[in-house]
Amino acid sequence: MEIATFKKMFSVFEQSDDETISLWADVANTFLKESWALSGKTFEHAHLLLTAHLLHLATKVNSGSENGTTGVVASASQGSVSVSFSTPQTSNGWQYWLSTSPYGLQLWALLKQLSAGGFYIGGLPERKAVKKVGGVWL
């Protein structure tokens, strides 16, 4: 990953040192792997988004501003201070975790778009193909 590209794309992290960005980019590699469904520029973009997501969460925690509140502000009041947050509808922990930052939401949208027809997982690559009459794989 090009750190200069990362800083240009996510200017909020311009002041972050290169070593920290590189560390979180390595962590992002444990979550995302390049494959036939996620490759080339799309993989690079997804990797940048996940790195930004991880760095955003780490920055929140390290700055002491992480107090369990995530999501979009749904309502706020002033007298006696009351704020409520809403998060997108999620169906699993991965989606909820991605919904905790704007970068994660973008990544979630990208992955959802790529998986619209479903993902093929495991087995032989030719099993992704279509069967001919008689059950022979094309």
N, C-alpha and C positions, 0 to 999 in steps of 0.2 A: 504494500500500500504506500502510495506517495503521501507523505505527511504534508507537503506543501499544498497538494490538492485538497486534502482533508481540511486544512485550516482555511483555505479559500472558500470551500463549500459551506463550512460551519464556522463562520467568523467569531462566534461566541467563544470558541476554544482557541482563538489566536494567541492568547497569553499562556496557554498550557505548554509545558516543555515537551520536546519531541520524544523523550524517553517515556514519559507517561502515556502519550498517545500511542506509541509503539507497543507498550505493555498491554493496553486495552485492545489494540488491534490483534495481538496474539490471542487474547482471551476470546475475542470474537470468532477467531478461527476454530475454537472448540465447539461453537454453536452452529456455524455455517460451513458447509463444504461445497466446492464447485462440483456440479453434476450436469447431466444432459438437460435438466430442467432449469438450472440456475447456473449460467455460464457467461463468460465474456463480460461485456459492459454491465449487464444486469447483475451479475455476481459482484462485480466491483462496487456498484452502487449499493447493493444490499449490505456488503461488508462495511462500507463507509457509514451507512445508517446504523448498523448494529454497534460499531465502534463508538459513534456519537451517543447512542442510547446508553451504553455501558459507562462512558465517560460522564455523561449527564447525571446518571444515578450516583456514581462515585463522588462527583463534585458536590451534589446535594448532601450526601452523607458526611463528607469531610468538612463541609462548611457549617455543619450543625443545623442546617435548615430542614433536615429530614425528620419529620415527626409523625410519619405514617399517613400524611395527607397527600393523596395523588388524585389526578383527574382534573376535570374542568370545573371551575367554580359554578355551582348551580344556583346558590343564593347567598346573600350576605346581609348582615344587619350591623348597625353601628352601636347602639346603646347596649352595653354589656357584651359586645363583640360576639357574633355568631356567624360562622361560615360553614357552608355545606358543599361538598364536592360530589360530582357524578362521574362515573367511569362508563365507557362503552359496554354494551352487552358482550360478555365473553363466555365461551363455553369450556375453557380449560385454563390451567395455570400459565401456559405459554402466552396465550392471548392477553391475559390479565397483566402479566409482567411487561409485555410490549406496550400495553396501554398506559404505562406509568411515565412515559415521556413522549414529546412530540416526534422524536426520531423513531421511537419504537412503533408509534402509530403509522408512520410512513412506511416502515418496513413491513408491518402487518398488512397494510393495503397492497404493497408490492407482492408479497408472498401469496396473499389471497387471490390476486389477479392471476398469478402464475399457476395456481392450483385449481383454477375454476373447473377444469375437466377432470380433476383428481390426479394424484401422484401415483406412480408405479414404484413400489418399494420391494427390493429383494428379488431373488431368482436370476435367471439368465436374461441378458439384455434383449434377446430376440423374443422373449415372452411379451414384450411391449407391442409386438406386431399384431397383425390381424390374421385370423385363421382362414384358410381356404376351405372349400367344400371338402369333406372327408377328414377334417381335423388337422390337416398339414399346415404348419406355420409358413407364412409368406416370407 
